[in-house]
Amino acid sequence: MTNAAVAYLRAPEELTLDPGAVPSGLGIAAVVVDDDASQRAGLGQALQLIAAGHADTLFVQRLGAAAGSLGELVRLLEWLEEAGAALVAADVGLNTGKRSGRRLVAVLHEVERWEREPDSARPPPRAAGAGRRCA
């Protein structure tokens, strides 16, 4: 990996990149700002830069800027993985280029699968201490 990132910011919360939020060793190759908070056209532009090989990381100051739901986040993570790229989210300390970040992605995939699964297909929850014998 080249450790070059495209920083993606979403207005109105974010208008400028906070250099202090960027992890050391991660160079920002481009900054893309979405001026319209209801759209994510800039995210598409950022992903195009990654697909073209200009960067191997999508950097966001806030994870919520990259995805509005768990399903959107999982789809973004899948796209980045297929592209050989990572996601770094400063506010939650996520870096999918590291082992701990990849473990978290696996958990998110599982939670998103549970979210899509109908309640009737899930086993009933066990009460705390269920199955234990009391002396």
N, CA, C and O atoms as a DFTB+ gen file, in Angstrom:
540 C
 N C O
     1  1       0.833      -1.188       0.000
     2  2       0.000       0.000       0.000
     3  2       0.879       1.253       0.000
     4  3       1.971       1.275       0.568
     5  1       0.375       2.266      -0.640
     6  2       1.150       3.498      -0.743
     7  2       0.912       4.438       0.422
     8  3       1.662       5.398       0.593
     9  1      -0.109       4.189       1.229
    10  2      -0.474       5.063       2.343
    11  2      -0.858       6.457       1.882
    12  3      -0.625       7.441       2.584
    13  1      -1.447       6.531       0.697
    14  2      -2.004       7.789       0.204
    15  2      -3.512       7.696       0.342
    16  3      -4.109       6.658       0.056
    17  1      -4.121       8.781       0.780
    18  2      -5.556       8.761       1.049
    19  2      -6.283       9.871       0.320
    20  3      -5.732      10.928       0.013
    21  1      -7.549       9.582       0.058
    22  2      -8.484      10.614      -0.363
    23  2      -9.293      10.943       0.877
    24  3      -9.928      10.062       1.458
    25  1      -9.275      12.196       1.284
    26  2     -10.073      12.635       2.425
    27  2     -11.440      13.052       1.908
    28  3     -11.548      13.833       0.962
    29  1     -12.481      12.523       2.537
    30  2     -13.851      12.846       2.148
    31  2     -14.520      13.585       3.298
    32  3     -14.574      13.088       4.422
    33  1     -15.029      14.777       3.005
    34  2     -15.693      15.616       4.002
    35  2     -17.106      15.910       3.528
    36  3     -17.358      16.029       2.329
    37  1     -18.024      16.026       4.476
    38  2     -19.413      16.348       4.155
    39  2     -19.848      17.598       4.896
    40  3     -19.767      17.678       6.122
    41  1     -20.317      18.585       4.114
    42  2     -20.870      19.808       4.696
    43  2     -22.254      19.476       5.248
    44  3     -22.854      18.505       4.786
    45  1     -22.780      20.204       6.182
    46  2     -22.250      21.432       6.738
    47  2     -21.295      21.219       7.908
    48  3     -20.624      22.161       8.331
    49  1     -21.220      19.981       8.446
    50  2     -20.375      19.752       9.618
    51  2     -18.895      19.927       9.326
    52  3     -18.143      20.420      10.167
    53  1     -18.482      19.526       8.140
    54  2     -17.066      19.537       7.821
    55  2     -16.833      20.351       6.558
    56  3     -17.353      20.024       5.491
    57  1     -16.076      21.375       6.683
    58  2     -15.727      22.174       5.511
    59  2     -14.239      22.156       5.245
    60  3     -13.790      22.418       4.129
    61  1     -13.470      21.842       6.289
    62  2     -12.016      21.787       6.141
    63  2     -11.471      20.534       6.809
    64  3     -12.058      20.002       7.752
    65  1     -10.367      20.089       6.311
    66  2      -9.694      18.927       6.869
    67  2      -8.892      19.346       8.094
    68  3      -8.133      20.314       8.040
    69  1      -9.056      18.628       9.186
    70  2      -8.281      18.866      10.401
    71  2      -7.002      18.042      10.310
    72  3      -7.051      16.820      10.447
    73  1      -5.863      18.683      10.083
    74  2      -4.614      17.928       9.925
    75  2      -4.290      17.072      11.150
    76  3      -3.631      16.039      11.026
    77  1      -4.742      17.488      12.316
    78  2      -4.493      16.720      13.534
    79  2      -5.261      15.409      13.581
    80  3      -4.909      14.518      14.354
    81  1      -6.299      15.276      12.770
    82  2      -7.092      14.049      12.750
    83  2      -6.474      12.982      11.852
    84  3      -6.818      11.804      11.957
    85  1      -5.572      13.385      10.978
    86  2      -4.964      12.455      10.025
    87  2      -3.863      11.666      10.731
    88  3      -2.934      12.260      11.279
    89  1      -3.956      10.328      10.726
    90  2      -2.919       9.523      11.386
    91  2      -1.545       9.754      10.765
    92  3      -1.426      10.005       9.566
    93  1      -0.521       9.666      11.593
    94  2       0.837       9.836      11.074
    95  2       1.122       8.734      10.066
    96  3       0.693       7.592      10.235
    97  1       1.841       9.086       9.030
    98  2       2.173       8.140       7.985
    99  2       1.150       8.052       6.870
   100  3       1.377       7.373       5.869
   101  1       0.030       8.731       7.033
   102  2      -1.005       8.721       5.999
   103  2      -0.967      10.057       5.267
   104  3      -1.258      11.100       5.852
   105  1      -0.613      10.024       4.002
   106  2      -0.556      11.241       3.212
   107  2      -1.878      11.485       2.504
   108  3      -2.474      10.555       1.962
   109  1      -2.332      12.712       2.505
   110  2      -3.582      13.058       1.841
   111  2      -3.269      13.473       0.407
   112  3      -2.633      14.501       0.174
   113  1      -3.721      12.665      -0.554
   114  2      -3.481      12.931      -1.969
   115  2      -4.523      13.884      -2.540
   116  3      -4.237      14.632      -3.475
   117  1      -5.740      13.859      -1.977
   118  2      -6.820      14.728      -2.460
   119  2      -7.845      14.895      -1.350
   120  3      -7.992      14.032      -0.486
   121  1      -8.545      16.011      -1.388
   122  2      -9.647      16.272      -0.458
   123  2     -10.883      16.523      -1.293
   124  3     -10.881      17.372      -2.185
   125  1     -11.946      15.777      -1.001
   126  2     -13.217      15.923      -1.706
   127  2     -14.255      16.346      -0.674
   128  3     -14.412      15.694       0.358
   129  1     -14.964      17.442      -0.953
   130  2     -15.986      17.949      -0.036
   131  2     -17.335      17.918      -0.733
   132  3     -17.491      18.448      -1.833
   133  1     -18.308      17.292      -0.081
   134  2     -19.685      17.336      -0.566
   135  2     -20.346      18.561       0.040
   136  3     -20.495      18.656       1.258
   137  1     -20.742      19.498      -0.814
   138  2     -21.387      20.719      -0.329
   139  2     -22.840      20.488       0.053
   140  3     -23.375      21.200       0.903
   141  1     -23.486      19.507      -0.560
   142  2     -24.887      19.204      -0.295
   143  2     -24.953      17.995       0.625
   144  3     -24.633      16.880       0.214
   145  1     -25.367      18.214       1.871
   146  2     -25.384      17.145       2.868
   147  2     -26.355      16.029       2.507
   148  3     -26.217      14.918       3.019
   149  1     -27.329      16.286       1.648
   150  2     -28.299      15.257       1.291
   151  2     -27.793      14.336       0.184
   152  3     -28.417      13.317      -0.110
   153  1     -26.688      14.684      -0.415
   154  2     -26.115      13.894      -1.514
   155  2     -24.736      13.386      -1.109
   156  3     -24.120      13.899      -0.175
   157  1     -24.269      12.385      -1.816
   158  2     -22.917      11.880      -1.585
   159  2     -22.174      11.766      -2.914
   160  3     -21.423      10.813      -3.124
   161  1     -22.376      12.724      -3.805
   162  2     -21.688      12.696      -5.102
   163  2     -20.182      12.756      -4.905
   164  3     -19.430      12.130      -5.652
   165  1     -19.747      13.495      -3.920
   166  2     -18.315      13.598      -3.629
   167  2     -17.726      12.274      -3.191
   168  3     -16.561      11.992      -3.472
   169  1     -18.516      11.452      -2.503
   170  2     -18.032      10.129      -2.111
   171  2     -17.758       9.301      -3.357
   172  3     -16.751       8.596      -3.425
   173  1     -18.636       9.380      -4.331
   174  2     -18.408       8.686      -5.595
   175  2     -17.129       9.162      -6.264
   176  3     -16.370       8.364      -6.814
   177  1     -16.898      10.461      -6.212
   178  2     -15.669      11.044      -6.783
   179  2     -14.441      10.521      -6.032
   180  3     -13.431      10.185      -6.651
   181  1     -14.525      10.454      -4.723
   182  2     -13.407       9.948      -3.919
   183  2     -13.122       8.487      -4.263
   184  3     -11.964       8.087      -4.376
   185  1     -14.177       7.696      -4.428
   186  2     -13.989       6.287      -4.766
   187  2     -13.418       6.126      -6.167
   188  3     -12.653       5.197      -6.421
   189  1     -13.781       7.017      -7.072
   190  2     -13.205       6.980      -8.424
   191  2     -11.696       7.237      -8.370
   192  3     -10.931       6.612      -9.105
   193  1     -11.274       8.147      -7.510
   194  2      -9.842       8.415      -7.356
   195  2      -9.104       7.183      -6.832
   196  3      -7.983       6.892      -7.248
   197  1      -9.751       6.468      -5.914
   198  2      -9.152       5.232      -5.391
   199  2      -9.111       4.177      -6.492
   200  3      -8.093       3.508      -6.671
   201  1     -10.203       4.025      -7.226
   202  2     -10.251       3.038      -8.311
   203  2      -9.207       3.322      -9.383
   204  3      -8.683       2.397     -10.003
   205  1      -8.905       4.596      -9.602
   206  2      -7.913       4.989     -10.611
   207  2      -6.478       4.842     -10.101
   208  3      -5.530       5.074     -10.851
   209  1      -6.311       4.460      -8.834
   210  2      -4.976       4.231      -8.295
   211  2      -4.294       5.453      -7.705
   212  3      -3.099       5.409      -7.416
   213  1      -5.032       6.549      -7.521
   214  2      -4.436       7.757      -6.952
   215  2      -4.268       7.668      -5.439
   216  3      -3.525       8.447      -4.843
   217  1      -4.965       6.713      -4.824
   218  2      -4.881       6.525      -3.374
   219  2      -5.306       5.103      -3.056
   220  3      -5.948       4.438      -3.869
   221  1      -4.944       4.642      -1.863
   222  2      -5.356       3.307      -1.433
   223  2      -6.142       3.347      -0.123
   224  3      -6.385       2.313       0.500
   225  1      -6.530       4.543       0.280
   226  2      -7.264       4.710       1.533
   227  2      -8.304       5.811       1.383
   228  3      -8.055       6.851       0.773
   229  1      -9.474       5.555       1.954
   230  2     -10.495       6.591       2.088
   231  2     -10.422       7.064       3.529
   232  3     -10.614       6.278       4.457
   233  1     -10.146       8.341       3.719
   234  2     -10.048       8.904       5.064
   235  2     -11.268       9.779       5.328
   236  3     -11.617      10.638       4.518
   237  1     -11.910       9.550       6.469
   238  2     -13.016      10.401       6.910
   239  2     -12.740      10.827       8.344
   240  3     -12.218      10.059       9.152
   241  1     -13.102      12.060       8.637
   242  2     -12.955      12.535      10.016
   243  2     -14.057      11.958      10.888
   244  3     -13.850      11.686      12.071
   245  1     -15.251      11.769      10.283
   246  2     -16.411      11.203      10.985
   247  2     -16.936      10.028      10.173
   248  3     -17.186      10.169       8.975
   249  1     -17.105       8.882      10.800
   250  2     -17.597       7.705      10.100
   251  2     -18.966       7.968       9.481
   252  3     -19.273       7.445       8.410
   253  1     -19.786       8.772      10.145
   254  2     -21.113       9.094       9.633
   255  2     -21.089       9.837       8.308
   256  3     -22.089       9.839       7.591
   257  1     -19.985      10.459       7.969
   258  2     -19.882      11.138       6.678
   259  2     -19.841      10.131       5.539
   260  3     -20.324      10.410       4.442
   261  1     -19.268       8.962       5.796
   262  2     -19.101       7.953       4.749
   263  2     -20.343       7.102       4.539
   264  3     -20.562       6.592       3.441
   265  1     -21.159       6.942       5.576
   266  2     -22.318       6.063       5.467
   267  2     -23.402       6.515       6.434
   268  3     -23.123       6.900       7.569
   269  1     -24.631       6.461       5.969
   270  2     -25.751       6.868       6.803
   271  2     -26.418       5.725       7.542
   272  3     -27.288       5.945       8.386
   273  1     -26.006       4.487       7.222
   274  2     -26.592       3.323       7.879
   275  2     -25.566       2.195       7.896
   276  3     -24.536       2.260       7.224
   277  1     -25.862       1.181       8.663
   278  2     -24.974       0.035       8.733
   279  2     -24.874      -0.653       7.372
   280  3     -23.790      -1.066       6.960
   281  1     -26.002      -0.775       6.676
   282  2     -25.990      -1.392       5.358
   283  2     -25.106      -0.639       4.378
   284  3     -24.342      -1.252       3.632
   285  1     -25.203       0.691       4.373
   286  2     -24.351       1.507       3.504
   287  2     -22.883       1.331       3.868
   288  3     -22.029       1.234       2.986
   289  1     -22.590       1.291       5.159
   290  2     -21.210       1.137       5.607
   291  2     -20.649      -0.205       5.147
   292  3     -19.522      -0.271       4.657
   293  1     -21.423      -1.266       5.301
   294  2     -20.954      -2.593       4.896
   295  2     -20.716      -2.637       3.390
   296  3     -19.722      -3.211       2.945
   297  1     -21.602      -2.046       2.600
   298  2     -21.395      -2.013       1.139
   299  2     -20.136      -1.221       0.788
   300  3     -19.379      -1.622      -0.095
   301  1     -19.911      -0.107       1.468
   302  2     -18.699       0.681       1.229
   303  2     -17.457      -0.127       1.594
   304  3     -16.483      -0.140       0.842
   305  1     -17.488      -0.797       2.737
   306  2     -16.351      -1.607       3.156
   307  2     -16.080      -2.736       2.171
   308  3     -14.923      -3.053       1.893
   309  1     -17.135      -3.345       1.642
   310  2     -16.960      -4.402       0.645
   311  2     -16.317      -3.842      -0.621
   312  3     -15.421      -4.464      -1.190
   313  1     -16.774      -2.666      -1.064
   314  2     -16.202      -2.051      -2.264
   315  2     -14.716      -1.760      -2.043
   316  3     -13.883      -2.059      -2.898
   317  1     -14.398      -1.180      -0.900
   318  2     -13.004      -0.853      -0.604
   319  2     -12.140      -2.110      -0.550
   320  3     -11.019      -2.121      -1.059
   321  1     -12.662      -3.160       0.063
   322  2     -11.900      -4.407       0.137
   323  2     -11.624      -4.954      -1.263
   324  3     -10.505      -5.373      -1.559
   325  1     -12.639      -4.951      -2.117
   326  2     -12.464      -5.434      -3.495
   327  2     -11.454      -4.571      -4.256
   328  3     -10.736      -5.073      -5.121
   329  1     -11.398      -3.288      -3.939
   330  2     -10.462      -2.377      -4.596
   331  2      -9.063      -2.439      -3.980
   332  3      -8.142      -1.780      -4.463
   333  1      -8.905      -3.225      -2.920
   334  2      -7.615      -3.298      -2.241
   335  2      -7.309      -2.054      -1.445
   336  3      -6.145      -1.700      -1.257
   337  1      -8.349      -1.386      -0.975
   338  2      -8.195      -0.125      -0.247
   339  2      -8.714      -0.265       1.184
   340  3      -9.400      -1.228       1.527
   341  1      -8.373       0.704       1.991
   342  2      -8.768       0.714       3.401
   343  2      -9.632       1.929       3.695
   344  3      -9.657       2.902       2.942
   345  1     -10.334       1.842       4.806
   346  2     -11.101       2.975       5.331
   347  2     -10.482       3.357       6.661
   348  3     -10.257       2.506       7.521
   349  1     -10.206       4.654       6.823
   350  2      -9.725       5.180       8.098
   351  2     -10.735       6.229       8.548
   352  3     -10.973       7.215       7.851
   353  1     -11.325       6.007       9.720
   354  2     -12.289       6.944      10.300
   355  2     -11.717       7.453      11.615
   356  3     -11.603       6.705      12.585
   357  1     -11.360       8.731      11.637
   358  2     -10.661       9.307      12.788
   359  2     -11.495       9.295      14.061
   360  3     -10.964       9.023      15.137
   361  1     -12.792       9.585      13.962
   362  2     -13.596       9.736      15.178
   363  2     -13.771       8.446      15.962
   364  3     -13.956       8.488      17.178
   365  1     -13.717       7.309      15.298
   366  2     -13.895       6.033      15.999
   367  2     -12.617       5.196      16.019
   368  3     -12.623       4.068      16.510
   369  1     -11.528       5.739      15.491
   370  2     -10.254       5.031      15.502
   371  2     -10.239       3.788      14.628
   372  3      -9.526       2.829      14.925
   373  1     -11.010       3.795      13.565
   374  2     -11.090       2.636      12.663
   375  2     -10.055       2.759      11.558
   376  3      -9.929       3.802      10.916
   377  1      -9.320       1.681      11.349
   378  2      -8.392       1.585      10.218
   379  2      -8.496       0.159       9.709
   380  3      -7.944      -0.760      10.314
   381  1      -9.209      -0.035       8.588
   382  2      -9.404      -1.384       8.070
   383  2      -8.151      -1.940       7.412
   384  3      -8.150      -3.086       6.963
   385  1      -7.102      -1.161       7.347
   386  2      -5.828      -1.650       6.856
   387  2      -5.028      -2.366       7.931
   388  3      -3.973      -2.935       7.652
   389  1      -5.527      -2.338       9.153
   390  2      -4.866      -3.006      10.276
   391  2      -5.698      -4.193      10.723
   392  3      -6.899      -4.257      10.460
   393  1      -5.059      -5.123      11.395
   394  2      -5.744      -6.346      11.831
   395  2      -6.974      -6.050      12.693
   396  3      -8.029      -6.650      12.487
   397  1      -6.851      -5.144      13.644
   398  2      -7.992      -4.837      14.515
   399  2      -9.154      -4.252      13.711
   400  3     -10.316      -4.527      14.013
   401  1      -8.853      -3.460      12.706
   402  2      -9.896      -2.905      11.844
   403  2     -10.573      -3.973      11.017
   404  3     -11.787      -3.927      10.815
   405  1      -9.803      -4.937      10.535
   406  2     -10.385      -6.037       9.747
   407  2     -11.279      -6.903      10.624
   408  3     -12.305      -7.401      10.159
   409  1     -10.900      -7.090      11.894
   410  2     -11.756      -7.848      12.820
   411  2     -13.074      -7.125      13.048
   412  3     -14.134      -7.751      13.081
   413  1     -13.007      -5.811      13.204
   414  2     -14.222      -5.036      13.399
   415  2     -15.117      -5.121      12.156
   416  3     -16.338      -5.212      12.279
   417  1     -14.522      -5.093      10.973
   418  2     -15.294      -5.218       9.732
   419  2     -16.032      -6.556       9.709
   420  3     -17.192      -6.614       9.303
   421  1     -15.372      -7.627      10.141
   422  2     -16.030      -8.940      10.186
   423  2     -17.231      -8.908      11.116
   424  3     -18.273      -9.483      10.802
   425  1     -17.100      -8.245      12.254
   426  2     -18.219      -8.121      13.196
   427  2     -19.346      -7.305      12.564
   428  3     -20.516      -7.667      12.687
   429  1     -19.005      -6.214      11.893
   430  2     -20.029      -5.391      11.248
   431  2     -20.781      -6.177      10.178
   432  3     -21.997      -6.039      10.048
   433  1     -20.068      -6.998       9.412
   434  2     -20.718      -7.847       8.411
   435  2     -21.736      -8.769       9.079
   436  3     -22.851      -8.935       8.585
   437  1     -21.348      -9.362      10.195
   438  2     -22.242     -10.281      10.898
   439  2     -23.458      -9.541      11.467
   440  3     -24.583     -10.028      11.359
   441  1     -23.241      -8.387      12.062
   442  2     -24.356      -7.606      12.608
   443  2     -25.303      -7.179      11.490
   444  3     -26.521      -7.218      11.659
   445  1     -24.750      -6.773      10.351
   446  2     -25.588      -6.374       9.222
   447  2     -26.383      -7.553       8.706
   448  3     -27.531      -7.386       8.295
   449  1     -25.802      -8.745       8.716
   450  2     -26.527      -9.950       8.303
   451  2     -27.679     -10.212       9.267
   452  3     -28.777     -10.553       8.828
   453  1     -27.453     -10.061      10.561
   454  2     -28.511     -10.238      11.550
   455  2     -29.628      -9.229      11.317
   456  3     -30.810      -9.547      11.444
   457  1     -29.230      -8.007      10.973
   458  2     -30.214      -6.948      10.751
   459  2     -31.148      -7.301       9.590
   460  3     -32.339      -6.993       9.639
   461  1     -30.616      -7.944       8.552
   462  2     -31.415      -8.320       7.384
   463  2     -32.246      -9.569       7.634
   464  3     -33.270      -9.778       6.983
   465  1     -31.809     -10.397       8.571
   466  2     -32.475     -11.668       8.841
   467  2     -33.786     -11.435       9.590
   468  3     -33.822     -10.652      10.539
   469  1     -34.856     -12.103       9.175
   470  2     -36.121     -11.914       9.892
   471  2     -36.016     -12.425      11.327
   472  3     -35.281     -13.373      11.602
   473  1     -36.751     -11.795      12.238
   474  2     -36.714     -12.179      13.649
   475  2     -37.054     -13.654      13.847
   476  3     -36.496     -14.303      14.731
   477  1     -37.957     -14.183      13.040
   478  2     -38.377     -15.573      13.200
   479  2     -37.242     -16.554      12.913
   480  3     -37.289     -17.691      13.382
   481  1     -36.238     -16.150      12.166
   482  2     -35.121     -17.031      11.825
   483  2     -34.034     -17.032      12.899
   484  3     -33.126     -17.862      12.863
   485  1     -34.124     -16.114      13.844
   486  2     -33.113     -16.013      14.891
   487  2     -33.496     -16.899      16.075
   488  3     -34.673     -17.009      16.420
   489  1     -32.505     -17.523      16.689
   490  2     -32.816     -18.279      17.912
   491  2     -33.182     -17.306      19.031
   492  3     -32.695     -16.176      19.054
   493  1     -34.033     -17.735      19.954
   494  2     -34.400     -16.837      21.053
   495  2     -33.186     -16.560      21.922
   496  3     -32.329     -17.427      22.089
   497  1     -33.107     -15.344      22.482
   498  2     -31.963     -15.023      23.348
   499  2     -32.019     -15.848      24.628
   500  3     -33.095     -16.182      25.122
   501  1     -30.858     -16.162      25.144
   502  2     -30.783     -16.894      26.405
   503  2     -30.635     -15.902      27.534
   504  3     -29.909     -14.915      27.419
   505  1     -31.310     -16.164      28.598
   506  2     -31.201     -15.309      29.778
   507  2     -29.810     -15.488      30.378
   508  3     -29.192     -16.545      30.250
   509  1     -29.338     -14.446      31.025
   510  2     -28.022     -14.514      31.676
   511  2     -28.038     -15.655      32.672
   512  3     -28.944     -15.763      33.499
   513  1     -27.041     -16.495      32.588
   514  2     -26.939     -17.629      33.516
   515  2     -27.784     -18.816      33.108
   516  3     -27.798     -19.823      33.816
   517  1     -28.495     -18.734      31.982
   518  2     -29.331     -19.842      31.536
   519  2     -28.450     -21.059      31.285
   520  3     -27.355     -20.944      30.735
   521  1     -28.938     -22.216      31.691
   522  2     -28.190     -23.434      31.489
   523  2     -27.206     -23.732      32.609
   524  3     -26.577     -24.790      32.614
   525  1     -27.068     -22.828      33.541
   526  2     -26.162     -23.055      34.667
   527  2     -26.976     -23.624      35.823
   528  3     -28.138     -23.272      36.024
   529  1     -26.355     -24.486      36.552
   530  2     -27.028     -25.046      37.716
   531  2     -26.628     -24.256      38.948
   532  3     -25.468     -23.886      39.129
   533  1     -27.593     -24.015      39.767
   534  2     -27.304     -23.349      41.044
   535  2     -27.094     -24.403      42.104
   536  3     -27.808     -25.405      42.134
   537  1     -26.144     -24.196      42.958
   538  2     -25.850     -25.169      44.020
   539  2     -26.705     -24.943      45.213
   540  3     -26.591     -25.669      46.201
